[in-house]
Amino acid sequence: MQPDQGSAETLETARADIREAVMTAFCAALRDTRLPPLALLELAAAAVGSVYREVADAHCGDQPCPCGWHPRLQADLEALQAALALNATPAPQADLARMAVLGRA
């Protein structure tokens, strides 16, 4: 992404909108095809890859997009993989025995 990524509110709205669209498509495909969830998630990942390729292609060549983004395949793939891994990994469970006591009830 470019250094100017927009406000935190804009990013959160975009994240929520894209997640909702993906979840809606995933649930519809799951219901309509009865394919295993992982197969559909692989198709979703392939769709993201093809969208990346199409957008990257639009930002190259003789008349690139005026937004200023320049695709860097290796770095972009690493960023996409890191985002996938970060969001797919379960959040660590809090261990009450190790938490600091903050007050009294």
JOUR-V983478 format. One record per residue. RES is the residue in one small letter. SS is DSSP state (a for helix, b for strand, c for the rest). PHI is phi in whole degrees, 0 to 359 (none if undefined). Layout:
RES&SS&PHI + RES&SS&PHI
//
This chain:
m&c&none + q&c&287 + p&c&305 + d&c&275 + q&c&264 + g&c&89 + s&c&287 + a&a&300 + e&a&294 + t&a&296 + l&a&297 + e&a&294 + t&a&297 + a&a&296 + r&a&300 + a&a&295 + d&a&295 + i&a&292 + r&a&299 + e&a&297 + a&a&296 + v&a&294 + m&a&297 + t&a&297 + a&a&295 + f&a&298 + c&a&297 + a&a&295 + a&a&294 + l&a&299 + r&a&293 + d&a&279 + t&a&254 + r&c&62 + l&c&289 + p&c&297 + p&a&307 + l&a&296 + a&a&299 + l&a&290 + l&a&293 + e&a&296 + l&a&295 + a&a&296 + a&a&297 + a&a&297 + a&a&296 + v&a&298 + g&a&299 + s&a&289 + v&a&294 + y&a&304 + r&a&299 + e&a&295 + v&a&293 + a&a&299 + d&a&299 + a&a&290 + h&c&257 + c&c&237 + g&c&93 + d&c&291 + q&c&234 + p&c&291 + c&c&302 + p&c&286 + c&c&291 + g&c&97 + w&c&287 + h&c&237 + p&c&297 + r&c&229 + l&a&312 + q&a&296 + a&a&294 + d&a&293 + l&a&296 + e&a&297 + a&a&294 + l&a&295 + q&a&296 + a&a&295 + a&a&296 + l&a&297 + a&a&297 + l&a&298 + n&a&275 + a&a&268 + t&c&282 + p&c&298 + a&c&291 + p&c&297 + q&c&279 + a&c&290 + d&c&256 + l&a&302 + a&a&292 + r&a&258 + m&c&283 + a&c&287 + v&c&282 + l&c&256 + g&c&178 + r&c&236 + a&c&262
//
